[in-house]
Amino acid sequence: METSNNLNIELMTELLEAGVHYGHQTKRWNPKMRDYILEEKNSIYIIDLEQTVGQIDRAAAYLSNLVRGGGKVLFVGTKKQAQEAVREAATATGQLFVNQRWLGGTLTNLTTIRKSVARLKEIEAAEKTPAFAKINKAEASSIRREAAKLHHNLEGIVAMDKLPDALVVIDTLREEIAVAEANRLKIPIIAIVDTNCNPEKIEYPIAGNDDAIRSIRVILQKLVQAMLEGRGTGGKSTPADLAAVSE
């Protein structure tokens, strides 16, 4: 029990140093986050990190069990502060990600997304053939632009040939379409929920600052470590991957 308490204190210290406790200004809040707010300070809501620690533990345990059983996780975060951390978290765990733009229907119209992926693969294969070198420059340039656009939007979900088993979302307001699609399909969501969010749409909410890079990274790092341990690689055996997420 003492070891567990020490770990919780250590995690709470990390969260505090990363600014996870800073919510939005009091004029920008969702009353449904009331239970996760500790106090108001200088017109800013302060998040109760004791609850956040418990939420991280629950989300980490869920993700660890999920990947242990072969489940697939889709990381979603298209805001600038989250883009690299989301890519690194997905790469470190061998999972899927969307960090540029959420295409409407990514989940609810997967067949269309798969057609776009097939088109990307078709172009990439064509570019390697001798015939491609013989087409005129204008046509080749047009095809390359099409491929670049497809790659930009689909890079992290090229291998998504079926619906993911869970989503990890950064900023549920910005990613409201992704959240709505997952809710519609009953796909569980783990998400950082700031004081302006609605936690009721999220199965595993983690109350915290979803705007600061350090806050996003420290929470993702804990989830990544749990997932690595769940799939049997033992988080400690891949320090480079974890460092990339937490930097």
Secondary structure in CASP SS format (residue, H / E / C, confidence):
PFRMAT SS
TARGET T0000
AUTHOR 0000-0000-0000
METHOD secondary structure of the structure
MODEL  1
M C 1.00
E H 1.00
T H 1.00
S H 1.00
N H 1.00
N H 1.00
L H 1.00
N H 1.00
I H 1.00
E H 1.00
L H 1.00
M H 1.00
T H 1.00
E H 1.00
L H 1.00
L H 1.00
E H 1.00
A C 1.00
G C 1.00
V C 1.00
H C 1.00
Y E 1.00
G E 1.00
H E 1.00
Q E 1.00
T C 1.00
K C 1.00
R C 1.00
W C 1.00
N C 1.00
P H 1.00
K H 1.00
M H 1.00
R H 1.00
D H 1.00
Y H 1.00
I E 1.00
L E 1.00
E E 1.00
E E 1.00
K E 1.00
N C 1.00
S C 1.00
I E 1.00
Y E 1.00
I E 1.00
I E 1.00
D C 1.00
L H 1.00
E H 1.00
Q H 1.00
T H 1.00
V H 1.00
G H 1.00
Q H 1.00
I H 1.00
D H 1.00
R H 1.00
A H 1.00
A H 1.00
A H 1.00
Y H 1.00
L H 1.00
S H 1.00
N H 1.00
L H 1.00
V H 1.00
R H 1.00
G C 1.00
G C 1.00
G C 1.00
K C 1.00
V E 1.00
L E 1.00
F E 1.00
V E 1.00
G C 1.00
T C 1.00
K C 1.00
K H 1.00
Q H 1.00
A H 1.00
Q H 1.00
E H 1.00
A H 1.00
V H 1.00
R H 1.00
E H 1.00
A H 1.00
A H 1.00
T H 1.00
A H 1.00
T H 1.00
G C 1.00
Q C 1.00
L E 1.00
F E 1.00
V E 1.00
N C 1.00
Q C 1.00
R C 1.00
W C 1.00
L C 1.00
G C 1.00
G C 1.00
T C 1.00
L C 1.00
T C 1.00
N C 1.00
L H 1.00
T H 1.00
T H 1.00
I H 1.00
R H 1.00
K H 1.00
S H 1.00
V H 1.00
A H 1.00
R H 1.00
L H 1.00
K H 1.00
E H 1.00
I H 1.00
E H 1.00
A H 1.00
A H 1.00
E H 1.00
K C 1.00
T C 1.00
P H 1.00
A H 1.00
F H 1.00
A H 1.00
K H 1.00
I C 1.00
N C 1.00
K H 1.00
A H 1.00
E H 1.00
A H 1.00
S H 1.00
S H 1.00
I H 1.00
R H 1.00
R H 1.00
E H 1.00
A H 1.00
A H 1.00
K H 1.00
L H 1.00
H H 1.00
H H 1.00
N H 1.00
L H 1.00
E H 1.00
G H 1.00
I H 1.00
V C 1.00
A C 1.00
M C 1.00
D C 1.00
K C 1.00
L C 1.00
P C 1.00
D C 1.00
A E 1.00
L E 1.00
V E 1.00
V E 1.00
I E 1.00
D C 1.00
T C 1.00
L C 1.00
R C 1.00
E C 1.00
E H 1.00
I H 1.00
A H 1.00
V H 1.00
A H 1.00
E H 1.00
A H 1.00
N H 1.00
R H 1.00
L C 1.00
K C 1.00
I C 1.00
P C 1.00
I E 1.00
I E 1.00
A E 1.00
I E 1.00
V E 1.00
D C 1.00
T C 1.00
N C 1.00
C C 1.00
N C 1.00
P H 1.00
E H 1.00
K H 1.00
I C 1.00
E C 1.00
Y E 1.00
P E 1.00
I E 1.00
A E 1.00
G C 1.00
N C 1.00
D C 1.00
D C 1.00
A C 1.00
I H 1.00
R H 1.00
S H 1.00
I H 1.00
R H 1.00
V H 1.00
I H 1.00
L H 1.00
Q H 1.00
K H 1.00
L H 1.00
V H 1.00
Q H 1.00
A H 1.00
M H 1.00
L H 1.00
E H 1.00
G H 1.00
R C 1.00
G C 1.00
T C 1.00
G C 1.00
G H 1.00
K H 1.00
S H 1.00
T C 1.00
P H 1.00
A H 1.00
D H 1.00
L H 1.00
A H 1.00
A H 1.00
V H 1.00
S H 1.00
E C 1.00
END
